[in-house]
Amino acid sequence: IWITFPFVVESKSEYADNIIKLYQRANRDPNIHLQLSSLVYLFKLLEVFARGKDPYATIIYKSLTFSLVENHQKGEIRTLLLANFKYLFQMIDSIPIDVLLEPLIKQIHYTEGVTFTFNIIDFDFFQVCARHAKLSVKNGIQIMDLMAKIYLYNKLLQDNAFLVLLLLSSRFS
């Protein structure tokens, strides 16, 4: 309803706020299917709102970012989130990726080897970030640091990390 009739939902901010709160509660529900469905709908809203420069896009983007950081150890949820962020970053280059990268990289550094293990989707995501128009030098260095550690200490994932390093070094050289 919100996508089709945004003027109706946004005519009273409490309607929009309640919808977002409902999705945020669903994101924390123990039922994985409800979580995944909720996240998919939030991404649909985010894509439409980001293209239309709707002010609710920022709120939804931050909510999805929080979900990624909060659920970094849950494989299905992290895969869904990263795949959708990858798609959004490729389709909408005006999205400020630093909002997502700052907390995500901190979370990875803090939990790597404990509750966070790298998967192929993580490297695909960082490749998209490396190509993104809004990637700052600061975030690029943070990603390079992360990839360099993987390259040096993880023989199985070395090639994946090298590709991201190569993309970043060619971009910022």
Steps between C-alpha positions, in 0.01 A plus 500: 500500500780738593675459164180542300349781708787673682305823541231316701743331737719806538205736550536417868853425614368263766380262226844478346671482840271214606568306182876534547473396867295198399768391252774561757318277751458234233876519431563392860236228511630148570324371187761511223235506226338810648842666529590426140161615368522821699849573371393441139214748535725758661739470206212547257401815685859620514552457128188697410563769760869541417417551133233753593714676764234431763611599854396159632773337290759612757308346789452171317865494387622546856259234624630250243858593587428430865345165403818403314727588791266337751460179297854460367524145640173378341596371156161514328424849620846636425492349151161655428608839633831508314345382174237773520750768598717388208206540264408842640856631484527389138166652402503823701840665518376790714468281810770597753672170570702635792183480712516123458874442475606674822300280742539186288879517486518572874277198566715278279821611674342444840349156430717349227582140581259502795149547361588630153642281225543617142292359216510563126210749527717718725767530232240563229358776718841661556569484125183698437604747771843535339331611177240726661514870413454611861780287648726731697875459532451434873258213435720372220795481739286322760396240243858463378617442857237233549580330168876515563456314827296233325754480219785448745335263747237301312627285213150383405364850446820661378392527134169664592672756719761566231232591246353762735848633575572525128178692434568744782866557418421569134220736599704708745836495322 
